[in-house]
Amino acid sequence: MSSSVGRSVQFCSERYRLHLYDVLRPFSFDDMLSVSRLPIDDLSISYAHVVSELVMVRDGVLAFTDFHFSTADACSFIQFLCTV
Protein backbone atom coordinates (compact mmCIF):
# COMPACT_ATOMS: atom_id res chain seq x y z
CA MET A 1 0.00 0.00 0.00
CA SER A 2 1.31 3.44 -0.82
CA SER A 3 -0.81 5.66 1.45
CA SER A 4 0.09 6.11 5.10
CA VAL A 5 -3.45 5.25 6.17
CA GLY A 6 -3.46 2.14 4.00
CA ARG A 7 -0.10 1.00 5.33
CA SER A 8 -1.21 1.59 8.92
CA VAL A 9 -4.41 -0.41 8.36
CA GLN A 10 -2.41 -3.17 6.70
CA PHE A 11 0.09 -3.22 9.60
CA CYS A 12 -2.70 -3.42 12.20
CA SER A 13 -4.59 -6.10 10.30
CA GLU A 14 -1.45 -8.24 10.01
CA ARG A 15 -0.37 -7.59 13.59
CA TYR A 16 -3.75 -8.37 15.16
CA ARG A 17 -4.94 -10.88 12.52
CA LEU A 18 -7.97 -8.80 11.53
CA HIS A 19 -9.92 -9.33 8.35
CA LEU A 20 -11.18 -6.52 6.15
CA TYR A 21 -14.71 -7.09 7.46
CA ASP A 22 -13.48 -6.52 11.04
CA VAL A 23 -12.01 -3.17 10.07
CA LEU A 24 -14.85 -1.93 7.86
CA ARG A 25 -17.90 -3.27 9.69
CA PRO A 26 -20.15 -0.55 11.03
CA PHE A 27 -19.92 0.13 14.76
CA SER A 28 -23.06 0.39 16.79
CA PHE A 29 -23.86 3.51 18.77
CA ASP A 30 -23.28 1.56 22.01
CA ASP A 31 -19.81 0.52 20.81
CA MET A 32 -18.88 4.14 20.18
CA LEU A 33 -20.19 5.26 23.56
CA SER A 34 -18.30 2.58 25.44
CA VAL A 35 -15.02 3.48 23.71
CA SER A 36 -15.51 7.23 24.07
CA ARG A 37 -16.09 6.93 27.82
CA LEU A 38 -12.75 5.29 28.48
CA PRO A 39 -10.25 7.71 30.01
CA ILE A 40 -7.08 8.44 28.04
CA ASP A 41 -4.03 9.15 30.14
CA ASP A 42 -1.24 11.57 29.26
CA LEU A 43 1.21 8.75 28.51
CA SER A 44 -1.11 7.30 25.85
CA ILE A 45 -1.50 10.72 24.24
CA SER A 46 2.29 11.15 24.22
CA TYR A 47 2.72 7.70 22.60
CA ALA A 48 0.13 8.64 19.96
CA HIS A 49 2.04 11.84 19.07
CA VAL A 50 5.33 9.96 18.82
CA VAL A 51 3.79 7.19 16.70
CA SER A 52 2.21 9.81 14.44
CA GLU A 53 5.58 11.46 13.82
CA LEU A 54 7.29 8.11 13.30
CA VAL A 55 4.67 7.13 10.72
CA MET A 56 5.43 10.39 8.88
CA VAL A 57 9.16 9.51 8.97
CA ARG A 58 8.37 6.01 7.69
CA ASP A 59 6.34 7.48 4.81
CA GLY A 60 8.96 10.10 3.92
CA VAL A 61 6.93 13.15 5.00
CA LEU A 62 9.40 13.89 7.80
CA ALA A 63 13.04 12.90 8.27
CA PHE A 64 15.31 12.26 11.22
CA THR A 65 17.78 15.09 11.74
CA ASP A 66 20.32 12.61 13.10
CA PHE A 67 21.70 10.13 10.59
CA HIS A 68 22.14 7.45 13.25
CA PHE A 69 18.53 6.30 12.73
CA SER A 70 17.08 4.78 9.58
CA THR A 71 13.57 4.23 8.29
CA ALA A 72 13.85 0.62 9.51
CA ASP A 73 14.56 2.01 12.99
CA ALA A 74 11.39 4.12 12.74
CA CYS A 75 9.39 0.98 11.87
CA SER A 76 10.90 -0.82 14.88
CA PHE A 77 10.01 2.11 17.15
CA ILE A 78 6.43 2.09 15.82
CA GLN A 79 6.08 -1.63 16.43
CA PHE A 80 7.46 -1.30 19.96
CA LEU A 81 5.22 1.64 20.93
CA CYS A 82 2.12 0.02 19.47
CA THR A 83 2.64 -3.17 21.45
CA VAL A 84 3.53 -1.66 24.84
Backbone bond lengths (Angstrom), bond angles and torsions (degrees), N, CA, C in turn:
res aa  C-N    CA-C-N  psi(-1)  N-CA   C-N-CA  omega(-1)  CA-C   N-CA-C  phi
1 M - - - 1.452 - - 1.521 108.45 -
2 S 1.312 116.47 142.42 1.454 119.40 -176.71 1.523 113.36 -100.39
3 S 1.323 119.40 -20.66 1.463 119.96 179.84 1.518 110.13 -86.54
4 S 1.326 116.18 151.44 1.461 119.63 -179.36 1.522 111.10 -65.78
5 V 1.317 117.49 -36.50 1.462 120.38 178.09 1.529 109.62 -66.60
6 G 1.309 116.67 -44.76 1.459 120.90 179.61 1.513 111.94 -62.09
7 R 1.332 116.99 -41.92 1.460 120.03 179.30 1.518 110.92 -67.79
8 S 1.317 117.71 -36.80 1.461 120.88 178.44 1.523 111.05 -66.88
9 V 1.335 116.68 -41.38 1.463 120.72 177.58 1.523 109.67 -65.17
10 Q 1.323 116.42 -41.70 1.463 119.96 179.22 1.528 110.27 -63.58
11 F 1.335 117.57 -43.73 1.465 121.45 178.87 1.525 110.45 -59.68
12 C 1.332 116.87 -47.46 1.469 120.63 -178.74 1.523 111.51 -65.35
13 S 1.335 116.52 -39.64 1.462 118.11 -179.25 1.524 111.12 -67.43
14 E 1.333 117.56 -36.73 1.459 120.16 177.10 1.525 111.16 -72.25
15 R 1.315 116.43 -40.99 1.465 120.73 -177.20 1.525 111.74 -65.81
16 Y 1.341 116.37 -42.51 1.464 120.56 -174.99 1.524 112.95 -105.96
17 R 1.347 116.55 11.70 1.463 122.87 177.42 1.533 112.17 53.09
18 L 1.320 115.84 47.91 1.460 121.57 177.29 1.519 109.56 -93.20
19 H 1.293 115.98 149.52 1.453 121.75 173.74 1.521 108.46 -98.84
20 L 1.313 116.52 163.32 1.460 120.98 -179.03 1.520 111.36 -56.38
21 Y 1.330 117.49 -37.95 1.459 120.97 179.28 1.531 110.75 -61.06
22 D 1.347 117.07 -38.89 1.462 120.89 -179.73 1.524 111.31 -63.32
23 V 1.315 116.23 -34.70 1.465 120.50 -177.97 1.525 111.14 -80.00
24 L 1.327 116.92 -38.41 1.464 120.18 -172.47 1.527 114.58 -96.21
25 R 1.318 117.64 -8.73 1.472 118.65 -176.83 1.528 109.46 -63.27
26 P 1.310 116.12 144.48 1.468 118.48 -179.70 1.528 111.26 -69.85
27 F 1.314 115.88 139.99 1.458 121.63 177.04 1.518 108.86 -88.34
28 S 1.300 115.77 145.55 1.459 119.10 176.12 1.526 109.03 -80.10
29 F 1.294 115.43 163.62 1.460 120.94 178.27 1.526 110.60 -60.92
30 D 1.332 117.10 -38.92 1.466 121.07 178.64 1.522 111.78 -64.45
31 D 1.338 117.21 -37.20 1.466 120.77 176.32 1.519 110.46 -60.52
32 M 1.323 116.29 -45.92 1.464 120.44 -178.69 1.527 111.22 -65.31
33 L 1.314 117.58 -40.34 1.462 120.04 178.30 1.522 112.03 -64.26
34 S 1.322 116.76 -41.83 1.466 118.85 -178.53 1.517 111.36 -66.18
35 V 1.327 118.16 -37.24 1.462 120.93 178.28 1.521 110.79 -72.34
36 S 1.317 117.76 -40.48 1.463 120.39 -176.48 1.518 112.88 -70.70
37 R 1.319 117.68 -18.96 1.464 120.42 -179.95 1.519 113.15 -86.35
38 L 1.326 117.37 -9.94 1.453 119.89 179.60 1.525 109.44 -72.53
39 P 1.328 117.49 134.17 1.465 118.76 178.73 1.535 110.80 -72.61
40 I 1.311 115.55 145.34 1.465 121.95 176.90 1.517 107.10 -114.25
41 D 1.323 115.88 120.89 1.458 119.46 -177.83 1.533 110.61 -84.47
42 D 1.312 115.44 167.07 1.468 121.31 -177.16 1.525 112.06 -62.99
43 L 1.330 117.39 -34.78 1.456 120.47 -180.00 1.529 110.78 -64.26
44 S 1.321 117.77 -40.94 1.465 121.27 178.19 1.524 111.40 -64.39
45 I 1.320 116.39 -39.37 1.470 120.21 177.84 1.526 110.01 -65.47
46 S 1.328 117.15 -40.89 1.469 120.96 177.72 1.522 110.65 -62.48
47 Y 1.353 117.16 -44.99 1.467 120.81 177.13 1.521 110.58 -58.72
48 A 1.327 117.14 -42.01 1.465 120.69 -178.82 1.526 111.21 -62.50
49 H 1.336 117.40 -40.41 1.472 120.65 178.11 1.524 110.88 -65.10
50 V 1.324 116.39 -42.78 1.464 120.39 -179.67 1.531 109.99 -65.33
51 V 1.321 116.96 -45.34 1.467 120.51 179.41 1.529 110.26 -61.77
52 S 1.320 116.92 -40.10 1.462 120.72 178.60 1.534 110.94 -59.73
53 E 1.316 116.80 -45.34 1.467 120.00 179.24 1.524 111.42 -68.05
54 L 1.329 117.25 -38.10 1.464 119.95 177.99 1.523 111.96 -65.66
55 V 1.331 117.02 -36.13 1.466 120.24 176.34 1.524 109.55 -64.25
56 M 1.318 117.61 -38.10 1.470 120.49 177.77 1.529 110.54 -67.05
57 V 1.342 117.93 -35.73 1.466 120.76 175.02 1.521 109.60 -65.42
58 R 1.340 116.07 -45.84 1.467 121.11 179.80 1.527 111.55 -57.42
59 D 1.338 116.37 -38.50 1.462 121.16 -176.98 1.524 113.73 -89.38
60 G 1.332 117.36 1.58 1.460 121.05 175.94 1.512 115.12 83.91
61 V 1.325 118.39 7.81 1.469 121.21 178.15 1.526 109.83 -76.84
62 L 1.320 116.38 -38.44 1.462 122.87 175.14 1.518 108.49 -118.44
63 A 1.335 115.96 168.23 1.466 120.22 177.61 1.520 109.10 -139.92
64 F 1.322 115.85 150.32 1.461 120.19 173.51 1.518 108.75 -68.53
65 T 1.319 117.17 139.82 1.465 119.66 176.27 1.516 111.04 -81.44
66 D 1.317 117.31 -19.95 1.453 122.81 179.20 1.526 108.12 -101.64
67 F 1.308 117.54 129.11 1.457 120.99 -176.13 1.527 113.17 -80.81
68 H 1.321 117.75 6.76 1.459 120.70 178.25 1.529 111.92 -77.39
69 F 1.342 117.82 -15.69 1.454 121.85 -178.88 1.517 110.15 -112.49
70 S 1.314 115.55 142.47 1.464 120.75 179.60 1.529 109.89 -112.23
71 T 1.322 115.45 176.86 1.461 120.10 175.97 1.529 110.52 -63.74
72 A 1.327 116.48 -34.79 1.475 120.24 176.83 1.527 110.60 -62.74
73 D 1.349 116.06 -37.03 1.465 119.72 176.29 1.528 110.30 -63.63
74 A 1.331 117.06 -40.44 1.467 121.13 178.44 1.529 109.91 -60.73
75 C 1.324 117.14 -42.42 1.475 120.91 178.34 1.528 110.70 -63.24
76 S 1.326 116.98 -39.40 1.472 120.59 177.68 1.520 110.83 -65.35
77 F 1.329 116.92 -41.69 1.468 120.76 177.99 1.529 110.56 -61.72
78 I 1.338 116.38 -43.16 1.465 121.33 179.37 1.522 110.09 -60.18
79 Q 1.324 115.81 -47.39 1.463 119.64 -178.74 1.530 110.70 -62.27
80 F 1.323 117.61 -41.08 1.451 120.94 179.89 1.538 110.99 -64.43
81 L 1.326 116.80 -49.41 1.463 120.43 -177.87 1.522 112.89 -65.53
82 C 1.329 116.81 -31.45 1.462 119.15 -179.17 1.522 112.83 -80.77
83 T 1.308 117.25 -9.89 1.471 119.41 179.79 1.525 112.37 -113.28
84 V 1.310 118.07 3.51 1.474 120.95 179.08 1.494 109.35 -74.74
